[in-house]
Amino acid sequence: MPERGQNFVLVPYTDGAPKPPGLVARVRGWLTAASALVPKPAGTLAAPAEDVPRRPRLVFGFDATASREPAWATARKVTDALVQALPGELDVALAVHGGSQLHTFTDFTADARTLRDRAAGITCIAGRTRMLAILRNSLARPGVRVIVYIGDVYEESHRQGRMLADALGLRGIKLIVLHDTSNPAARLDAETFLDMARRTGGAVLPFDANAPRKLRELLAAVAVYAVGGTELLEKKSAEMPGALVLLEHLGGKR
């Protein structure tokens, strides 16, 4: 965050003694001191330093609450598919919530081993979902083109979800949800995920924890989409089974 300027300018008296700050300057100082004491909202991480990314960026978000262990075990095995689809052309960050907070938002990397090792060190923790914290933190990172999120239920504010989805859409960031409906209760949230994804120009796809090969194919296709949009997906469709699936759900959006 850029440093704030001085609250006031010292103007010397003719006798050399400094002039005391006026009322406006004193009020600004009080407000600055008070703001430092206000706690940050739960589920948020410190804002990263601004930089100019050299490559497109993708955020791989995951719901790692207690009931999600089988799904997370599958996802851990195939995270490297995101950076191996187009080696050296995409940077990926891992964002995971559990224990009712967003506890992990890694640096962006194009190294498959680094991504896999970070994923291997994360376990599921009981708590409520914090998908919106992933979206909010992704907005604060420059260069993000796609957020892919794996989850089953939605337990947060619908109004805030729509607002964040609209903000993503204005920034050109696509939200792609891999919806796990193995628990019948999760199907009640299908419309919510679909509405949020559509607001960004993204899509909702099915997730099956028992089909790691299909998940790997889908993640590889999402990586290609993050780098080159539907145009590159279409070029890769003959060699990538997941590309056709993703194109179908995107409905031809570029």
C-alpha positions as protocol buffer text, in pm:
chain_id: "A"
residue {
  index: 1
  type: MET
  ca { x: 0 y: 0 z: 0 }
}
residue {
  index: 2
  type: PRO
  ca { x: 154 y: 338 z: -93 }
}
residue {
  index: 3
  type: GLU
  ca { x: 272 y: 552 z: 194 }
}
residue {
  index: 4
  type: ARG
  ca { x: 45 y: 837 z: 289 }
}
residue {
  index: 5
  type: GLY
  ca { x: 173 y: 1192 z: 263 }
}
residue {
  index: 6
  type: GLN
  ca { x: 237 y: 1413 z: 562 }
}
residue {
  index: 7
  type: ASN
  ca { x: -69 y: 1520 z: 753 }
}
residue {
  index: 8
  type: PHE
  ca { x: 62 y: 1877 z: 771 }
}
residue {
  index: 9
  type: VAL
  ca { x: 354 y: 2095 z: 673 }
}
residue {
  index: 10
  type: LEU
  ca { x: 565 y: 2265 z: 940 }
}
residue {
  index: 11
  type: VAL
  ca { x: 585 y: 2639 z: 883 }
}
residue {
  index: 12
  type: PRO
  ca { x: 847 y: 2811 z: 1103 }
}
residue {
  index: 13
  type: TYR
  ca { x: 771 y: 3125 z: 1299 }
}
residue {
  index: 14
  type: THR
  ca { x: 1000 y: 3418 z: 1250 }
}
residue {
  index: 15
  type: ASP
  ca { x: 1153 y: 3333 z: 1589 }
}
residue {
  index: 16
  type: GLY
  ca { x: 1236 y: 2980 z: 1475 }
}
residue {
  index: 17
  type: ALA
  ca { x: 978 y: 2796 z: 1688 }
}
residue {
  index: 18
  type: PRO
  ca { x: 765 y: 2545 z: 1492 }
}
residue {
  index: 19
  type: LYS
  ca { x: 400 y: 2632 z: 1442 }
}
residue {
  index: 20
  type: PRO
  ca { x: 168 y: 2376 z: 1605 }
}
residue {
  index: 21
  type: PRO
  ca { x: -60 y: 2179 z: 1368 }
}
residue {
  index: 22
  type: GLY
  ca { x: -409 y: 2313 z: 1310 }
}
residue {
  index: 23
  type: LEU
  ca { x: -738 y: 2144 z: 1394 }
}
residue {
  index: 24
  type: VAL
  ca { x: -771 y: 1964 z: 1057 }
}
residue {
  index: 25
  type: ALA
  ca { x: -421 y: 1820 z: 1088 }
}
residue {
  index: 26
  type: ARG
  ca { x: -487 y: 1699 z: 1443 }
}
residue {
  index: 27
  type: VAL
  ca { x: -815 y: 1529 z: 1339 }
}
residue {
  index: 28
  type: ARG
  ca { x: -636 y: 1351 z: 1052 }
}
residue {
  index: 29
  type: GLY
  ca { x: -373 y: 1226 z: 1294 }
}
residue {
  index: 30
  type: TRP
  ca { x: -637 y: 1094 z: 1533 }
}
residue {
  index: 31
  type: LEU
  ca { x: -819 y: 913 z: 1252 }
}
residue {
  index: 32
  type: THR
  ca { x: -498 y: 756 z: 1124 }
}
residue {
  index: 33
  type: ALA
  ca { x: -412 y: 627 z: 1471 }
}
residue {
  index: 34
  type: ALA
  ca { x: -765 y: 494 z: 1526 }
}
residue {
  index: 35
  type: SER
  ca { x: -775 y: 311 z: 1192 }
}
residue {
  index: 36
  type: ALA
  ca { x: -466 y: 114 z: 1289 }
}
residue {
  index: 37
  type: LEU
  ca { x: -660 y: -31 z: 1582 }
}
residue {
  index: 38
  type: VAL
  ca { x: -953 y: -160 z: 1372 }
}
residue {
  index: 39
  type: PRO
  ca { x: -921 y: -538 z: 1315 }
}
residue {
  index: 40
  type: LYS
  ca { x: -938 y: -675 z: 962 }
}
residue {
  index: 41
  type: PRO
  ca { x: -1250 y: -877 z: 869 }
}
residue {
  index: 42
  type: ALA
  ca { x: -1224 y: -1252 z: 930 }
}
residue {
  index: 43
  type: GLY
  ca { x: -1110 y: -1454 z: 634 }
}
residue {
  index: 44
  type: THR
  ca { x: -891 y: -1185 z: 477 }
}
residue {
  index: 45
  type: LEU
  ca { x: -519 y: -1192 z: 421 }
}
residue {
  index: 46
  type: ALA
  ca { x: -272 y: -908 z: 405 }
}
residue {
  index: 47
  type: ALA
  ca { x: -281 y: -721 z: 75 }
}
residue {
  index: 48
  type: PRO
  ca { x: 15 y: -820 z: -146 }
}
residue {
  index: 49
  type: ALA
  ca { x: 263 y: -571 z: -281 }
}
residue {
  index: 50
  type: GLU
  ca { x: 165 y: -448 z: -625 }
}
residue {
  index: 51
  type: ASP
  ca { x: 369 y: -588 z: -909 }
}
residue {
  index: 52
  type: VAL
  ca { x: 345 y: -636 z: -1282 }
}
residue {
  index: 53
  type: PRO
  ca { x: 310 y: -1007 z: -1360 }
}
residue {
  index: 54
  type: ARG
  ca { x: 500 y: -1140 z: -1657 }
}
residue {
  index: 55
  type: ARG
  ca { x: 255 y: -1422 z: -1724 }
}
residue {
  index: 56
  type: PRO
  ca { x: -122 y: -1470 z: -1694 }
}
residue {
  index: 57
  type: ARG
  ca { x: -232 y: -1581 z: -1347 }
}
residue {
  index: 58
  type: LEU
  ca { x: -481 y: -1840 z: -1225 }
}
residue {
  index: 59
  type: VAL
  ca { x: -609 y: -1892 z: -871 }
}
residue {
  index: 60
  type: PHE
  ca { x: -692 y: -2251 z: -776 }
}
residue {
  index: 61
  type: GLY
  ca { x: -940 y: -2225 z: -489 }
}
residue {
  index: 62
  type: PHE
  ca { x: -1067 y: -2509 z: -276 }
}
residue {
  index: 63
  type: ASP
  ca { x: -1317 y: -2574 z: 1 }
}
residue {
  index: 64
  type: ALA
  ca { x: -1115 y: -2780 z: 252 }
}
residue {
  index: 65
  type: THR
  ca { x: -1367 y: -2808 z: 533 }
}
residue {
  index: 66
  type: ALA
  ca { x: -1392 y: -3135 z: 727 }
}
residue {
  index: 67
  type: SER
  ca { x: -1631 y: -3316 z: 493 }
}
residue {
  index: 68
  type: ARG
  ca { x: -1414 y: -3242 z: 190 }
}
residue {
  index: 69
  type: GLU
  ca { x: -1120 y: -3474 z: 262 }
}
residue {
  index: 70
  type: PRO
  ca { x: -1194 y: -3729 z: -18 }
}
residue {
  index: 71
  type: ALA
  ca { x: -1233 y: -3450 z: -274 }
}
residue {
  index: 72
  type: TRP
  ca { x: -921 y: -3267 z: -154 }
}
residue {
  index: 73
  type: ALA
  ca { x: -720 y: -3590 z: -167 }
}
residue {
  index: 74
  type: THR
  ca { x: -813 y: -3620 z: -535 }
}
residue {
  index: 75
  type: ALA
  ca { x: -742 y: -3255 z: -613 }
}
residue {
  index: 76
  type: ARG
  ca { x: -398 y: -3266 z: -446 }
}
residue {
  index: 77
  type: LYS
  ca { x: -286 y: -3532 z: -691 }
}
residue {
  index: 78
  type: VAL
  ca { x: -363 y: -3328 z: -1002 }
}
residue {
  index: 79
  type: THR
  ca { x: -280 y: -2967 z: -912 }
}
residue {
  index: 80
  type: ASP
  ca { x: 31 y: -2985 z: -1128 }
}
residue {
  index: 81
  type: ALA
  ca { x: -193 y: -3025 z: -1435 }
}
residue {
  index: 82
  type: LEU
  ca { x: -255 y: -2650 z: -1416 }
}
residue {
  index: 83
  type: VAL
  ca { x: 106 y: -2558 z: -1487 }
}
residue {
  index: 84
  type: GLN
  ca { x: 202 y: -2861 z: -1695 }
}
residue {
  index: 85
  type: ALA
  ca { x: -59 y: -2797 z: -1964 }
}
residue {
  index: 86
  type: LEU
  ca { x: 139 y: -2498 z: -2093 }
}
residue {
  index: 87
  type: PRO
  ca { x: 478 y: -2508 z: -1918 }
}
residue {
  index: 88
  type: GLY
  ca { x: 618 y: -2167 z: -1835 }
}
residue {
  index: 89
  type: GLU
  ca { x: 316 y: -1976 z: -1969 }
}
residue {
  index: 90
  type: LEU
  ca { x: 92 y: -1957 z: -1660 }
}
residue {
  index: 91
  type: ASP
  ca { x: 145 y: -1877 z: -1292 }
}
residue {
  index: 92
  type: VAL
  ca { x: -83 y: -2045 z: -1038 }
}
residue {
  index: 93
  type: ALA
  ca { x: -163 y: -1966 z: -674 }
}
residue {
  index: 94
  type: LEU
  ca { x: -330 y: -2207 z: -435 }
}
residue {
  index: 95
  type: ALA
  ca { x: -611 y: -2059 z: -221 }
}
residue {
  index: 96
  type: VAL
  ca { x: -774 y: -2282 z: 42 }
}
residue {
  index: 97
  type: HIS
  ca { x: -1031 y: -2217 z: 314 }
}
residue {
  index: 98
  type: GLY
  ca { x: -1103 y: -2435 z: 616 }
}
residue {
  index: 99
  type: GLY
  ca { x: -1180 y: -2380 z: 982 }
}
residue {
  index: 100
  type: SER
  ca { x: -1410 y: -2091 z: 881 }
}
residue {
  index: 101
  type: GLN
  ca { x: -1123 y: -1886 z: 737 }
}
residue {
  index: 102
  type: LEU
  ca { x: -911 y: -1844 z: 428 }
}
residue {
  index: 103
  type: HIS
  ca { x: -589 y: -1984 z: 570 }
}
residue {
  index: 104
  type: THR
  ca { x: -382 y: -2030 z: 254 }
}
residue {
  index: 105
  type: PHE
  ca { x: -314 y: -1804 z: -43 }
}
residue {
  index: 106
  type: THR
  ca { x: 24 y: -1894 z: -184 }
}
residue {
  index: 107
  type: ASP
  ca { x: 255 y: -1696 z: -408 }
}
residue {
  index: 108
  type: PHE
  ca { x: 205 y: -1749 z: -780 }
}
residue {
  index: 109
  type: THR
  ca { x: 432 y: -2010 z: -935 }
}
residue {
  index: 110
  type: ALA
  ca { x: 490 y: -2184 z: -1266 }
}
residue {
  index: 111
  type: ASP
  ca { x: 672 y: -2471 z: -1095 }
}
residue {
  index: 112
  type: ALA
  ca { x: 468 y: -2791 z: -1074 }
}
residue {
  index: 113
  type: ARG
  ca { x: 669 y: -2935 z: -786 }
}
residue {
  index: 114
  type: THR
  ca { x: 623 y: -2623 z: -573 }
}
residue {
  index: 115
  type: LEU
  ca { x: 247 y: -2624 z: -631 }
}
residue {
  index: 116
  type: ARG
  ca { x: 218 y: -2996 z: -556 }
}
residue {
  index: 117
  type: ASP
  ca { x: 427 y: -2968 z: -237 }
}
residue {
  index: 118
  type: ARG
  ca { x: 218 y: -2679 z: -104 }
}
residue {
  index: 119
  type: ALA
  ca { x: -102 y: -2872 z: -176 }
}
residue {
  index: 120
  type: ALA
  ca { x: 33 y: -3182 z: -1 }
}
residue {
  index: 121
  type: GLY
  ca { x: 86 y: -2988 z: 321 }
}
residue {
  index: 122
  type: ILE
  ca { x: -278 y: -2877 z: 354 }
}
residue {
  index: 123
  type: THR
  ca { x: -537 y: -3076 z: 548 }
}
residue {
  index: 124
  type: CYS
  ca { x: -911 y: -3029 z: 584 }
}
residue {
  index: 125
  type: ILE
  ca { x: -1046 y: -2843 z: 891 }
}
residue {
  index: 126
  type: ALA
  ca { x: -1406 y: -2823 z: 1010 }
}
residue {
  index: 127
  type: GLY
  ca { x: -1581 y: -2490 z: 965 }
}
residue {
  index: 128
  type: ARG
  ca { x: -1804 y: -2284 z: 740 }
}
residue {
  index: 129
  type: THR
  ca { x: -1717 y: -2197 z: 382 }
}
residue {
  index: 130
  type: ARG
  ca { x: -1520 y: -1886 z: 291 }
}
residue {
  index: 131
  type: MET
  ca { x: -1537 y: -1881 z: -87 }
}
residue {
  index: 132
  type: LEU
  ca { x: -1592 y: -1504 z: -93 }
}
residue {
  index: 133
  type: ALA
  ca { x: -1260 y: -1446 z: 82 }
}
residue {
  index: 134
  type: ILE
  ca { x: -1090 y: -1625 z: -208 }
}
residue {
  index: 135
  type: LEU
  ca { x: -1268 y: -1404 z: -460 }
}
residue {
  index: 136
  type: ARG
  ca { x: -1189 y: -1088 z: -262 }
}
residue {
  index: 137
  type: ASN
  ca { x: -820 y: -1171 z: -231 }
}
residue {
  index: 138
  type: SER
  ca { x: -801 y: -1268 z: -598 }
}
residue {
  index: 139
  type: LEU
  ca { x: -932 y: -924 z: -694 }
}
residue {
  index: 140
  type: ALA
  ca { x: -641 y: -771 z: -503 }
}
residue {
  index: 141
  type: ARG
  ca { x: -384 y: -963 z: -711 }
}
residue {
  index: 142
  type: PRO
  ca { x: -292 y: -806 z: -1045 }
}
residue {
  index: 143
  type: GLY
  ca { x: -291 y: -1021 z: -1356 }
}
residue {
  index: 144
  type: VAL
  ca { x: -545 y: -1286 z: -1247 }
}
residue {
  index: 145
  type: ARG
  ca { x: -748 y: -1411 z: -1542 }
}
residue {
  index: 146
  type: VAL
  ca { x: -929 y: -1716 z: -1402 }
}
residue {
  index: 147
  type: ILE
  ca { x: -1038 y: -1844 z: -1062 }
}
residue {
  index: 148
  type: VAL
  ca { x: -1120 y: -2214 z: -1054 }
}
residue {
  index: 149
  type: TYR
  ca { x: -1301 y: -2315 z: -736 }
}
residue {
  index: 150
  type: ILE
  ca { x: -1385 y: -2666 z: -616 }
}
residue {
  index: 151
  type: GLY
  ca { x: -1662 y: -2684 z: -358 }
}
residue {
  index: 152
  type: ASP
  ca { x: -1997 y: -2832 z: -270 }
}
residue {
  index: 153
  type: VAL
  ca { x: -2208 y: -2589 z: -62 }
}
residue {
  index: 154
  type: TYR
  ca { x: -2248 y: -2212 z: -40 }
}
residue {
  index: 155
  type: GLU
  ca { x: -2290 y: -2071 z: 312 }
}
residue {
  index: 156
  type: GLU
  ca { x: -2223 y: -1700 z: 271 }
}
residue {
  index: 157
  type: SER
  ca { x: -2405 y: -1380 z: 179 }
}
residue {
  index: 158
  type: HIS
  ca { x: -2578 y: -1411 z: -159 }
}
residue {
  index: 159
  type: ARG
  ca { x: -2577 y: -1033 z: -200 }
}
residue {
  index: 160
  type: GLN
  ca { x: -2202 y: -1009 z: -141 }
}
residue {
  index: 161
  type: GLY
  ca { x: -2147 y: -1305 z: -370 }
}
residue {
  index: 162
  type: ARG
  ca { x: -2328 y: -1131 z: -655 }
}
residue {
  index: 163
  type: MET
  ca { x: -2139 y: -806 z: -593 }
}
residue {
  index: 164
  type: LEU
  ca { x: -1801 y: -981 z: -597 }
}
residue {
  index: 165
  type: ALA
  ca { x: -1894 y: -1177 z: -909 }
}
residue {
  index: 166
  type: ASP
  ca { x: -1990 y: -853 z: -1083 }
}
residue {
  index: 167
  type: ALA
  ca { x: -1658 y: -699 z: -977 }
}
residue {
  index: 168
  type: LEU
  ca { x: -1473 y: -998 z: -1122 }
}
residue {
  index: 169
  type: GLY
  ca { x: -1667 y: -962 z: -1445 }
}
residue {
  index: 170
  type: LEU
  ca { x: -1575 y: -596 z: -1476 }
}
residue {
  index: 171
  type: ARG
  ca { x: -1209 y: -690 z: -1437 }
}
residue {
  index: 172
  type: GLY
  ca { x: -1237 y: -967 z: -1697 }
}
residue {
  index: 173
  type: ILE
  ca { x: -1168 y: -1240 z: -1439 }
}
residue {
  index: 174
  type: LYS
  ca { x: -1361 y: -1561 z: -1509 }
}
residue {
  index: 175
  type: LEU
  ca { x: -1496 y: -1779 z: -1228 }
}
residue {
  index: 176
  type: ILE
  ca { x: -1511 y: -2150 z: -1307 }
}
residue {
  index: 177
  type: VAL
  ca { x: -1673 y: -2366 z: -1039 }
}
residue {
  index: 178
  type: LEU
  ca { x: -1621 y: -2741 z: -1025 }
}
residue {
  index: 179
  type: HIS
  ca { x: -1930 y: -2832 z: -825 }
}
residue {
  index: 180
  type: ASP
  ca { x: -1918 y: -3147 z: -613 }
}
residue {
  index: 181
  type: THR
  ca { x: -2275 y: -3274 z: -576 }
}
residue {
  index: 182
  type: SER
  ca { x: -2194 y: -3611 z: -421 }
}
residue {
  index: 183
  type: ASN
  ca { x: -2382 y: -3486 z: -115 }
}
residue {
  index: 184
  type: PRO
  ca { x: -2746 y: -3435 z: -223 }
}
residue {
  index: 185
  type: ALA
  ca { x: -2769 y: -3121 z: -4 }
}
residue {
  index: 186
  type: ALA
  ca { x: -2507 y: -2955 z: -224 }
}
residue {
  index: 187
  type: ARG
  ca { x: -2745 y: -2956 z: -520 }
}
residue {
  index: 188
  type: LEU
  ca { x: -2949 y: -2686 z: -349 }
}
residue {
  index: 189
  type: ASP
  ca { x: -2663 y: -2442 z: -415 }
}
residue {
  index: 190
  type: ALA
  ca { x: -2622 y: -2525 z: -785 }
}
residue {
  index: 191
  type: GLU
  ca { x: -2817 y: -2217 z: -895 }
}
residue {
  index: 192
  type: THR
  ca { x: -2609 y: -1987 z: -671 }
}
residue {
  index: 193
  type: PHE
  ca { x: -2281 y: -2110 z: -817 }
}
residue {
  index: 194
  type: LEU
  ca { x: -2421 y: -2088 z: -1169 }
}
residue {
  index: 195
  type: ASP
  ca { x: -2541 y: -1730 z: -1119 }
}
residue {
  index: 196
  type: MET
  ca { x: -2205 y: -1617 z: -984 }
}
residue {
  index: 197
  type: ALA
  ca { x: -2007 y: -1790 z: -1259 }
}
residue {
  index: 198
  type: ARG
  ca { x: -2229 y: -1647 z: -1534 }
}
residue {
  index: 199
  type: ARG
  ca { x: -2185 y: -1294 z: -1399 }
}
residue {
  index: 200
  type: THR
  ca { x: -1813 y: -1329 z: -1473 }
}
residue {
  index: 201
  type: GLY
  ca { x: -1852 y: -1502 z: -1809 }
}
residue {
  index: 202
  type: GLY
  ca { x: -1738 y: -1830 z: -1653 }
}
residue {
  index: 203
  type: ALA
  ca { x: -1907 y: -2164 z: -1604 }
}
residue {
  index: 204
  type: VAL
  ca { x: -2000 y: -2444 z: -1363 }
}
residue {
  index: 205
  type: LEU
  ca { x: -1875 y: -2796 z: -1433 }
}
residue {
  index: 206
  type: PRO
  ca { x: -1934 y: -3124 z: -1249 }
}
residue {
  index: 207
  type: PHE
  ca { x: -1668 y: -3251 z: -1009 }
}
residue {
  index: 208
  type: ASP
  ca { x: -1620 y: -3621 z: -933 }
}
residue {
  index: 209
  type: ALA
  ca { x: -1369 y: -3715 z: -664 }
}
residue {
  index: 210
  type: ASN
  ca { x: -1365 y: -4069 z: -802 }
}
residue {
  index: 211
  type: ALA
  ca { x: -1243 y: -3958 z: -1146 }
}
residue {
  index: 212
  type: PRO
  ca { x: -896 y: -3801 z: -1106 }
}
residue {
  index: 213
  type: ARG
  ca { x: -819 y: -3844 z: -1476 }
}
residue {
  index: 214
  type: LYS
  ca { x: -1118 y: -3633 z: -1577 }
}
residue {
  index: 215
  type: LEU
  ca { x: -1026 y: -3372 z: -1318 }
}
residue {
  index: 216
  type: ARG
  ca { x: -673 y: -3353 z: -1455 }
}
residue {
  index: 217
  type: GLU
  ca { x: -811 y: -3306 z: -1807 }
}
residue {
  index: 218
  type: LEU
  ca { x: -1047 y: -3029 z: -1692 }
}
residue {
  index: 219
  type: LEU
  ca { x: -777 y: -2843 z: -1501 }
}
residue {
  index: 220
  type: ALA
  ca { x: -545 y: -2862 z: -1800 }
}
residue {
  index: 221
  type: ALA
  ca { x: -821 y: -2714 z: -2017 }
}
residue {
  index: 222
  type: VAL
  ca { x: -884 y: -2437 z: -1763 }
}
residue {
  index: 223
  type: ALA
  ca { x: -513 y: -2351 z: -1772 }
}
residue {
  index: 224
  type: VAL
  ca { x: -521 y: -2324 z: -2150 }
}
residue {
  index: 225
  type: TYR
  ca { x: -830 y: -2104 z: -2125 }
}
residue {
  index: 226
  type: ALA
  ca { x: -654 y: -1874 z: -1877 }
}
residue {
  index: 227
  type: VAL
  ca { x: -367 y: -1825 z: -2121 }
}
residue {
  index: 228
  type: GLY
  ca { x: -548 y: -1796 z: -2454 }
}
residue {
  index: 229
  type: GLY
  ca { x: -926 y: -1795 z: -2407 }
}
residue {
  index: 230
  type: THR
  ca { x: -1164 y: -2002 z: -2615 }
}
residue {
  index: 231
  type: GLU
  ca { x: -957 y: -1942 z: -2927 }
}
residue {
  index: 232
  type: LEU
  ca { x: -665 y: -2142 z: -2784 }
}
residue {
  index: 233
  type: LEU
  ca { x: -905 y: -2398 z: -2636 }
}
residue {
  index: 234
  type: GLU
  ca { x: -1049 y: -2461 z: -2981 }
}
residue {
  index: 235
  type: LYS
  ca { x: -701 y: -2509 z: -3125 }
}
residue {
  index: 236
  type: LYS
  ca { x: -620 y: -2759 z: -2848 }
}
residue {
  index: 237
  type: SER
  ca { x: -953 y: -2943 z: -2858 }
}
residue {
  index: 238
  type: ALA
  ca { x: -827 y: -3224 z: -3082 }
}
residue {
  index: 239
  type: GLU
  ca { x: -559 y: -3320 z: -2830 }
}
residue {
  index: 240
  type: MET
  ca { x: -728 y: -3223 z: -2503 }
}
residue {
  index: 241
  type: PRO
  ca { x: -1051 y: -3403 z: -2403 }
}
residue {
  index: 242
  type: GLY
  ca { x: -1118 y: -3148 z: -2129 }
}
residue {
  index: 243
  type: ALA
  ca { x: -1115 y: -2862 z: -2380 }
}
residue {
  index: 244
  type: LEU
  ca { x: -1433 y: -2982 z: -2547 }
}
residue {
  index: 245
  type: VAL
  ca { x: -1609 y: -3017 z: -2210 }
}
residue {
  index: 246
  type: LEU
  ca { x: -1506 y: -2668 z: -2103 }
}
residue {
  index: 247
  type: LEU
  ca { x: -1604 y: -2512 z: -2436 }
}
residue {
  index: 248
  type: GLU
  ca { x: -1947 y: -2670 z: -2412 }
}
residue {
  index: 249
  type: HIS
  ca { x: -2009 y: -2524 z: -2065 }
}
residue {
  index: 250
  type: LEU
  ca { x: -1870 y: -2182 z: -2159 }
}
residue {
  index: 251
  type: GLY
  ca { x: -2117 y: -2166 z: -2445 }
}
residue {
  index: 252
  type: GLY
  ca { x: -1866 y: -2023 z: -2689 }
}
residue {
  index: 253
  type: LYS
  ca { x: -1773 y: -1721 z: -2473 }
}
residue {
  index: 254
  type: ARG
  ca { x: -1435 y: -1566 z: -2545 }
}
